[in-house]
Amino acid sequence: MKGKLVHIGDILQIILKNIKPSADKEMMTIWSIWKVAVKEFIAKETKPASLKDGTLTVYVSNSVWFQQLNFLKRDIITKLNQALKSELVKDIVFKIGRVDR
């Protein structure tokens, strides 16, 4: 018997909704708009990691990007919230960490 093929992303979305629905939904939304909100050249050097109490933690590839993005923090928050159509992100904490390119 052959069943309908289901994309793994669809399965993960269902599982995540049952674990922590609101927080995961917010992060999934941030991941989906990240490249557009911050532009692709910044997105390649960054990875949104978590959102807690309005503070978004973002991993950055190296110290040069860490420094530059701290200067751009206010602009990034504004662009993210515009794309989200909500004042969801109140602050961003940048950390040097693993970024999958």
Secondary structure as the mmCIF struct_conf table of DSSP 4:
data_model
#
loop_
_struct_conf.conf_type_id
_struct_conf.id
_struct_conf.beg_label_comp_id
_struct_conf.beg_label_asym_id
_struct_conf.beg_label_seq_id
_struct_conf.end_label_comp_id
_struct_conf.end_label_asym_id
_struct_conf.end_label_seq_id
HELX_LH_PP_P HELX_LH_PP_P1 LYS A 2 LEU A 5
HELX_RH_AL_P HELX_RH_AL_P1 ILE A 8 ILE A 19
BEND BEND1 LYS A 20 LYS A 20
HELX_RH_AL_P HELX_RH_AL_P2 PRO A 21 VAL A 38
HELX_RH_AL_P HELX_RH_AL_P3 GLU A 40 ALA A 43
TURN_TY1_P TURN_TY1_P1 LYS A 44 GLU A 45
STRN STRN1 THR A 46 LYS A 52
TURN_TY1_P TURN_TY1_P2 ASP A 53 GLY A 54
STRN STRN2 THR A 55 VAL A 60
BEND BEND2 SER A 61 ASN A 62
HELX_RH_AL_P HELX_RH_AL_P4 SER A 63 PHE A 71
TURN_TY1_P TURN_TY1_P3 LEU A 72 LEU A 72
HELX_RH_AL_P HELX_RH_AL_P5 LYS A 73 LEU A 84
TURN_TY1_P TURN_TY1_P4 LYS A 85 LYS A 85
BEND BEND3 SER A 86 SER A 86
STRN STRN3 ASP A 91 ILE A 96
#
